[in-house]
Amino acid sequence: MYMYPDNLKAKATLWLWELRDIGIIGVGLLISVFALSQVGFMLPIVVTAAYAFLSIRFEDTSILDFIRYACAFFIFKQQMYEWRS
């Protein structure tokens, strides 16, 4: 008997990232290492590391999604206020 996660509708994940994110991080690391070794430019590796951190997923919510939800709740969306006299 084989058990499949979420009835074969779940996204493919590896460790804490989706496979699409791992591909983007891998390509970013290749470009970053090339830029660092040839030009001495560190910005691509910083951007790749920031993307890798922000795309970590816990239970279908990434860190970037959590930051967006928190900003929307605390800053950008008006909360419901009732004034009673």
A tleap script that builds the chain and sets N, CA, C and O, in Angstrom:
source leaprc.protein.ff14SB
mol = sequence {
  NMET TYR MET TYR PRO ASP ASN LEU LYS ALA
  LYS ALA THR LEU TRP LEU TRP GLU LEU ARG
  ASP ILE GLY ILE ILE GLY VAL GLY LEU LEU
  ILE SER VAL PHE ALA LEU SER GLN VAL GLY
  PHE MET LEU PRO ILE VAL VAL THR ALA ALA
  TYR ALA PHE LEU SER ILE ARG PHE GLU ASP
  THR SER ILE LEU ASP PHE ILE ARG TYR ALA
  CYS ALA PHE PHE ILE PHE LYS GLN GLN MET
  TYR GLU TRP ARG CSER
}
set mol.1.N position { 0.851 -1.173 0.000 }
set mol.1.CA position { 0.000 0.000 0.000 }
set mol.1.C position { 0.897 1.236 0.000 }
set mol.1.O position { 1.790 1.372 0.836 }
set mol.2.N position { 0.644 2.123 -0.944 }
set mol.2.CA position { 1.382 3.365 -1.057 }
set mol.2.C position { 0.504 4.512 -0.578 }
set mol.2.O position { -0.697 4.541 -0.848 }
set mol.3.N position { 1.105 5.447 0.125 }
set mol.3.CA position { 0.362 6.617 0.594 }
set mol.3.C position { 0.953 7.844 -0.074 }
set mol.3.O position { 2.158 8.084 -0.003 }
set mol.4.N position { 0.110 8.606 -0.712 }
set mol.4.CA position { 0.548 9.812 -1.397 }
set mol.4.C position { 0.106 11.038 -0.605 }
set mol.4.O position { -1.002 11.056 -0.070 }
set mol.5.N position { 0.950 12.058 -0.522 }
set mol.5.CA position { 0.551 13.256 0.238 }
set mol.5.C position { -0.499 14.068 -0.492 }
set mol.5.O position { -0.388 14.313 -1.693 }
set mol.6.N position { -1.497 14.475 0.227 }
set mol.6.CA position { -2.547 15.375 -0.265 }
set mol.6.C position { -3.155 14.931 -1.586 }
set mol.6.O position { -3.466 15.760 -2.441 }
set mol.7.N position { -3.322 13.641 -1.752 }
set mol.7.CA position { -4.042 13.115 -2.912 }
set mol.7.C position { -3.394 13.543 -4.231 }
set mol.7.O position { -4.095 13.815 -5.206 }
set mol.8.N position { -2.084 13.601 -4.265 }
set mol.8.CA position { -1.282 13.988 -5.434 }
set mol.8.C position { -1.508 15.429 -5.880 }
set mol.8.O position { -1.195 15.770 -7.020 }
set mol.9.N position { -2.035 16.266 -5.026 }
set mol.9.CA position { -2.272 17.666 -5.385 }
set mol.9.C position { -1.291 18.607 -4.700 }
set mol.9.O position { -1.322 19.811 -4.956 }
set mol.10.N position { -0.428 18.093 -3.843 }
set mol.10.CA position { 0.538 18.937 -3.141 }
set mol.10.C position { 1.689 19.286 -4.081 }
set mol.10.O position { 2.020 18.527 -4.992 }
set mol.11.N position { 2.287 20.442 -3.842 }
set mol.11.CA position { 3.437 20.858 -4.638 }
set mol.11.C position { 4.658 20.067 -4.195 }
set mol.11.O position { 4.787 19.709 -3.024 }
set mol.12.N position { 5.545 19.799 -5.132 }
set mol.12.CA position { 6.754 19.052 -4.824 }
set mol.12.C position { 7.688 19.905 -3.976 }
set mol.12.O position { 7.993 21.043 -4.333 }
set mol.13.N position { 8.136 19.362 -2.865 }
set mol.13.CA position { 9.021 20.098 -1.977 }
set mol.13.C position { 10.266 19.271 -1.685 }
set mol.13.O position { 10.247 18.042 -1.751 }
set mol.14.N position { 11.338 19.969 -1.364 }
set mol.14.CA position { 12.581 19.339 -0.955 }
set mol.14.C position { 13.112 20.148 0.210 }
set mol.14.O position { 13.388 21.339 0.063 }
set mol.15.N position { 13.257 19.521 1.360 }
set mol.15.CA position { 13.618 20.165 2.610 }
set mol.15.C position { 12.608 21.251 2.945 }
set mol.15.O position { 11.459 20.931 3.250 }
set mol.16.N position { 12.987 22.512 2.901 }
set mol.16.CA position { 12.065 23.587 3.288 }
set mol.16.C position { 11.614 24.441 2.116 }
set mol.16.O position { 10.944 25.453 2.319 }
set mol.17.N position { 11.967 24.057 0.887 }
set mol.17.CA position { 11.650 24.850 -0.285 }
set mol.17.C position { 10.859 24.017 -1.287 }
set mol.17.O position { 10.938 22.789 -1.294 }
set mol.18.N position { 10.089 24.713 -2.140 }
set mol.18.CA position { 9.486 24.048 -3.283 }
set mol.18.C position { 10.583 23.820 -4.316 }
set mol.18.O position { 11.605 24.505 -4.299 }
set mol.19.N position { 10.377 22.872 -5.202 }
set mol.19.CA position { 11.413 22.551 -6.185 }
set mol.19.C position { 11.698 23.718 -7.118 }
set mol.19.O position { 12.833 23.880 -7.567 }
set mol.20.N position { 10.702 24.526 -7.414 }
set mol.20.CA position { 10.912 25.713 -8.247 }
set mol.20.C position { 11.881 26.668 -7.559 }
set mol.20.O position { 12.768 27.232 -8.199 }
set mol.21.N position { 11.705 26.846 -6.255 }
set mol.21.CA position { 12.598 27.726 -5.500 }
set mol.21.C position { 14.019 27.177 -5.453 }
set mol.21.O position { 14.981 27.941 -5.525 }
set mol.22.N position { 14.158 25.865 -5.333 }
set mol.22.CA position { 15.504 25.269 -5.318 }
set mol.22.C position { 16.186 25.496 -6.658 }
set mol.22.O position { 17.390 25.748 -6.696 }
set mol.23.N position { 15.449 25.413 -7.753 }
set mol.23.CA position { 16.028 25.700 -9.070 }
set mol.23.C position { 16.489 27.141 -9.185 }
set mol.23.O position { 17.576 27.413 -9.693 }
set mol.24.N position { 15.662 28.064 -8.712 }
set mol.24.CA position { 16.018 29.491 -8.765 }
set mol.24.C position { 17.233 29.768 -7.882 }
set mol.24.O position { 18.124 30.524 -8.269 }
set mol.25.N position { 17.270 29.158 -6.698 }
set mol.25.CA position { 18.404 29.349 -5.794 }
set mol.25.C position { 19.682 28.768 -6.412 }
set mol.25.O position { 20.750 29.369 -6.307 }
set mol.26.N position { 19.571 27.599 -7.055 }
set mol.26.CA position { 20.737 26.994 -7.693 }
set mol.26.C position { 21.303 27.843 -8.813 }
set mol.26.O position { 22.515 28.048 -8.886 }
set mol.27.N position { 20.437 28.341 -9.688 }
set mol.27.CA position { 20.889 29.210 -10.783 }
set mol.27.C position { 21.460 30.506 -10.218 }
set mol.27.O position { 22.472 31.007 -10.708 }
set mol.28.N position { 20.816 31.047 -9.192 }
set mol.28.CA position { 21.319 32.257 -8.552 }
set mol.28.C position { 22.689 32.051 -7.933 }
set mol.28.O position { 23.544 32.934 -7.999 }
set mol.29.N position { 22.900 30.884 -7.331 }
set mol.29.CA position { 24.213 30.599 -6.756 }
set mol.29.C position { 25.287 30.466 -7.832 }
set mol.29.O position { 26.415 30.921 -7.642 }
set mol.30.N position { 24.945 29.849 -8.953 }
set mol.30.CA position { 25.915 29.748 -10.052 }
set mol.30.C position { 26.311 31.130 -10.565 }
set mol.30.O position { 27.493 31.419 -10.750 }
set mol.31.N position { 25.321 31.971 -10.789 }
set mol.31.CA position { 25.605 33.335 -11.256 }
set mol.31.C position { 26.375 34.111 -10.191 }
set mol.31.O position { 27.275 34.885 -10.516 }
set mol.32.N position { 26.028 33.908 -8.930 }
set mol.32.CA position { 26.698 34.610 -7.837 }
set mol.32.C position { 28.166 34.215 -7.723 }
set mol.32.O position { 29.036 35.071 -7.562 }
set mol.33.N position { 28.432 32.924 -7.807 }
set mol.33.CA position { 29.818 32.462 -7.715 }
set mol.33.C position { 30.620 32.981 -8.901 }
set mol.33.O position { 31.769 33.392 -8.734 }
set mol.34.N position { 30.040 32.968 -10.085 }
set mol.34.CA position { 30.736 33.502 -11.258 }
set mol.34.C position { 31.023 34.992 -11.092 }
set mol.34.O position { 32.134 35.446 -11.365 }
set mol.35.N position { 30.019 35.755 -10.644 }
set mol.35.CA position { 30.207 37.198 -10.461 }
set mol.35.C position { 31.239 37.480 -9.372 }
set mol.35.O position { 32.029 38.416 -9.494 }
set mol.36.N position { 31.237 36.688 -8.322 }
set mol.36.CA position { 32.186 36.904 -7.234 }
set mol.36.C position { 33.616 36.555 -7.658 }
set mol.36.O position { 34.559 37.266 -7.308 }
set mol.37.N position { 33.775 35.472 -8.404 }
set mol.37.CA position { 35.127 35.062 -8.777 }
set mol.37.C position { 35.711 35.897 -9.913 }
set mol.37.O position { 36.919 36.130 -9.939 }
set mol.38.N position { 34.890 36.346 -10.841 }
set mol.38.CA position { 35.396 37.069 -11.998 }
set mol.38.C position { 35.446 38.585 -11.780 }
set mol.38.O position { 36.393 39.244 -12.209 }
set mol.39.N position { 34.457 39.119 -11.131 }
set mol.39.CA position { 34.340 40.569 -11.006 }
set mol.39.C position { 34.566 41.037 -9.565 }
set mol.39.O position { 34.934 42.190 -9.339 }
set mol.40.N position { 34.348 40.151 -8.595 }
set mol.40.CA position { 34.447 40.544 -7.197 }
set mol.40.C position { 33.220 41.268 -6.704 }
set mol.40.O position { 33.292 42.029 -5.739 }
set mol.41.N position { 32.083 41.040 -7.355 }
set mol.41.CA position { 30.821 41.706 -7.075 }
set mol.41.C position { 29.989 40.810 -6.160 }
set mol.41.O position { 29.663 39.687 -6.545 }
set mol.42.N position { 29.633 41.279 -4.948 }
set mol.42.CA position { 28.942 40.442 -3.965 }
set mol.42.C position { 27.426 40.593 -3.949 }
set mol.42.O position { 26.752 39.828 -3.260 }
set mol.43.N position { 26.873 41.542 -4.674 }
set mol.43.CA position { 25.431 41.765 -4.628 }
set mol.43.C position { 24.613 40.540 -5.060 }
set mol.43.O position { 23.607 40.248 -4.414 }
set mol.44.N position { 24.992 39.804 -6.124 }
set mol.44.CA position { 24.167 38.639 -6.491 }
set mol.44.C position { 24.090 37.572 -5.404 }
set mol.44.O position { 23.041 36.951 -5.231 }
set mol.45.N position { 25.161 37.349 -4.677 }
set mol.45.CA position { 25.109 36.328 -3.627 }
set mol.45.C position { 24.254 36.792 -2.447 }
set mol.45.O position { 23.619 35.973 -1.783 }
set mol.46.N position { 24.233 38.081 -2.188 }
set mol.46.CA position { 23.381 38.623 -1.126 }
set mol.46.C position { 21.910 38.499 -1.521 }
set mol.46.O position { 21.072 38.120 -0.703 }
set mol.47.N position { 21.601 38.822 -2.779 }
set mol.47.CA position { 20.217 38.703 -3.266 }
set mol.47.C position { 19.772 37.248 -3.252 }
set mol.47.O position { 18.638 36.954 -2.875 }
set mol.48.N position { 20.650 36.332 -3.659 }
set mol.48.CA position { 20.314 34.905 -3.658 }
set mol.48.C position { 20.081 34.398 -2.240 }
set mol.48.O position { 19.145 33.634 -2.003 }
set mol.49.N position { 20.915 34.810 -1.304 }
set mol.49.CA position { 20.739 34.394 0.094 }
set mol.49.C position { 19.442 34.960 0.678 }
set mol.49.O position { 18.744 34.271 1.422 }
set mol.50.N position { 19.122 36.202 0.345 }
set mol.50.CA position { 17.867 36.796 0.828 }
set mol.50.C position { 16.659 36.063 0.245 }
set mol.50.O position { 15.683 35.811 0.951 }
set mol.51.N position { 16.726 35.720 -1.057 }
set mol.51.CA position { 15.627 34.963 -1.671 }
set mol.51.C position { 15.499 33.585 -1.035 }
set mol.51.O position { 14.391 33.114 -0.778 }
set mol.52.N position { 16.637 32.939 -0.780 }
set mol.52.CA position { 16.606 31.610 -0.157 }
set mol.52.C position { 15.966 31.680 1.228 }
set mol.52.O position { 15.188 30.799 1.594 }
set mol.53.N position { 16.283 32.714 1.998 }
set mol.53.CA position { 15.688 32.857 3.325 }
set mol.53.C position { 14.197 33.154 3.246 }
set mol.53.O position { 13.403 32.557 3.974 }
set mol.54.N position { 13.811 34.078 2.359 }
set mol.54.CA position { 12.402 34.480 2.288 }
set mol.54.C position { 11.503 33.426 1.664 }
set mol.54.O position { 10.287 33.480 1.847 }
set mol.55.N position { 12.065 32.463 0.929 }
set mol.55.CA position { 11.237 31.447 0.286 }
set mol.55.C position { 11.132 30.160 1.097 }
set mol.55.O position { 10.550 29.187 0.619 }
set mol.56.N position { 11.677 30.128 2.311 }
set mol.56.CA position { 11.518 28.959 3.182 }
set mol.56.C position { 10.036 28.806 3.501 }
set mol.56.O position { 9.364 29.781 3.835 }
set mol.57.N position { 9.529 27.577 3.399 }
set mol.57.CA position { 8.101 27.319 3.617 }
set mol.57.C position { 7.887 26.435 4.833 }
set mol.57.O position { 8.580 25.436 5.028 }
set mol.58.N position { 6.905 26.825 5.652 }
set mol.58.CA position { 6.415 26.013 6.757 }
set mol.58.C position { 4.917 25.884 6.571 }
set mol.58.O position { 4.198 26.881 6.628 }
set mol.59.N position { 4.436 24.672 6.349 }
set mol.59.CA position { 3.006 24.399 6.192 }
set mol.59.C position { 2.359 25.304 5.160 }
set mol.59.O position { 1.364 25.966 5.456 }
set mol.60.N position { 2.902 25.345 3.968 }
set mol.60.CA position { 2.379 26.087 2.815 }
set mol.60.C position { 2.383 27.601 2.998 }
set mol.60.O position { 1.657 28.292 2.283 }
set mol.61.N position { 3.156 28.134 3.910 }
set mol.61.CA position { 3.299 29.578 4.067 }
set mol.61.C position { 4.782 29.903 4.125 }
set mol.61.O position { 5.512 29.397 4.978 }
set mol.62.N position { 5.214 30.753 3.207 }
set mol.62.CA position { 6.620 31.132 3.206 }
set mol.62.C position { 6.847 32.293 4.171 }
set mol.62.O position { 5.900 32.927 4.637 }
set mol.63.N position { 8.093 32.553 4.456 }
set mol.63.CA position { 8.427 33.667 5.345 }
set mol.63.C position { 8.001 34.984 4.704 }
set mol.63.O position { 7.530 35.884 5.401 }
set mol.64.N position { 8.158 35.111 3.386 }
set mol.64.CA position { 7.720 36.321 2.698 }
set mol.64.C position { 6.203 36.505 2.801 }
set mol.64.O position { 5.728 37.622 3.007 }
set mol.65.N position { 5.439 35.413 2.659 }
set mol.65.CA position { 3.987 35.500 2.831 }
set mol.65.C position { 3.629 35.966 4.244 }
set mol.65.O position { 2.740 36.799 4.420 }
set mol.66.N position { 4.325 35.425 5.250 }
set mol.66.CA position { 4.061 35.827 6.634 }
set mol.66.C position { 4.342 37.311 6.832 }
set mol.66.O position { 3.570 38.002 7.498 }
set mol.67.N position { 5.438 37.810 6.263 }
set mol.67.CA position { 5.762 39.233 6.385 }
set mol.67.C position { 4.698 40.079 5.691 }
set mol.67.O position { 4.304 41.126 6.207 }
set mol.68.N position { 4.231 39.633 4.523 }
set mol.68.CA position { 3.155 40.362 3.818 }
set mol.68.C position { 1.881 40.402 4.654 }
set mol.68.O position { 1.252 41.453 4.779 }
set mol.69.N position { 1.494 39.251 5.232 }
set mol.69.CA position { 0.282 39.203 6.051 }
set mol.69.C position { 0.413 40.109 7.270 }
set mol.69.O position { -0.536 40.804 7.633 }
set mol.70.N position { 1.581 40.103 7.903 }
set mol.70.CA position { 1.793 40.939 9.081 }
set mol.70.C position { 1.737 42.419 8.721 }
set mol.70.O position { 1.136 43.206 9.452 }
set mol.71.N position { 2.355 42.812 7.604 }
set mol.71.CA position { 2.306 44.219 7.179 }
set mol.71.C position { 0.890 44.634 6.828 }
set mol.71.O position { 0.462 45.739 7.160 }
set mol.72.N position { 0.162 43.753 6.160 }
set mol.72.CA position { -1.222 44.077 5.823 }
set mol.72.C position { -2.061 44.238 7.090 }
set mol.72.O position { -2.893 45.141 7.175 }
set mol.73.N position { -1.845 43.370 8.066 }
set mol.73.CA position { -2.641 43.442 9.287 }
set mol.73.C position { -2.293 44.669 10.121 }
set mol.73.O position { -3.188 45.361 10.606 }
set mol.74.N position { -1.001 44.944 10.292 }
set mol.74.CA position { -0.599 46.015 11.197 }
set mol.74.C position { -0.500 47.387 10.534 }
set mol.74.O position { -0.639 48.401 11.217 }
set mol.75.N position { -0.264 47.447 9.226 }
set mol.75.CA position { 0.028 48.738 8.605 }
set mol.75.C position { -0.979 49.127 7.526 }
set mol.75.O position { -1.568 50.205 7.597 }
set mol.76.N position { -1.186 48.271 6.533 }
set mol.76.CA position { -1.870 48.694 5.314 }
set mol.76.C position { -3.382 48.540 5.320 }
set mol.76.O position { -4.057 49.322 4.651 }
set mol.77.N position { -3.940 47.598 6.024 }
set mol.77.CA position { -5.391 47.389 6.022 }
set mol.77.C position { -5.998 47.989 7.276 }
set mol.77.O position { -5.467 47.852 8.378 }
set mol.78.N position { -7.128 48.657 7.079 }
set mol.78.CA position { -7.810 49.246 8.223 }
set mol.78.C position { -8.540 48.159 8.989 }
set mol.78.O position { -9.197 47.297 8.406 }
set mol.79.N position { -8.414 48.216 10.296 }
set mol.79.CA position { -9.109 47.265 11.147 }
set mol.79.C position { -10.517 47.790 11.427 }
set mol.79.O position { -10.785 48.977 11.241 }
set mol.80.N position { -11.405 46.921 11.867 }
set mol.80.CA position { -12.777 47.306 12.173 }
set mol.80.C position { -12.827 47.925 13.569 }
set mol.80.O position { -12.435 47.295 14.552 }
set mol.81.N position { -13.305 49.144 13.644 }
set mol.81.CA position { -13.445 49.828 14.930 }
set mol.81.C position { -14.901 50.193 15.141 }
set mol.81.O position { -15.558 50.703 14.233 }
set mol.82.N position { -15.403 49.937 16.326 }
set mol.82.CA position { -16.760 50.330 16.679 }
set mol.82.C position { -16.697 51.319 17.821 }
set mol.82.O position { -16.070 51.061 18.849 }
set mol.83.N position { -17.344 52.442 17.638 }
set mol.83.CA position { -17.396 53.459 18.686 }
set mol.83.C position { -18.755 53.398 19.359 }
set mol.83.O position { -19.789 53.473 18.695 }
set mol.84.N position { -18.752 53.265 20.644 }
set mol.84.CA position { -20.011 53.254 21.391 }
set mol.84.C position { -19.996 54.401 22.380 }
set mol.84.O position { -18.974 54.699 22.999 }
set mol.85.N position { -21.146 55.039 22.518 }
set mol.85.CA position { -21.195 56.156 23.474 }
set mol.85.C position { -21.904 55.798 24.737 }
set mol.85.O position { -22.025 56.631 25.635 }
savepdb mol mol.pdb
quit
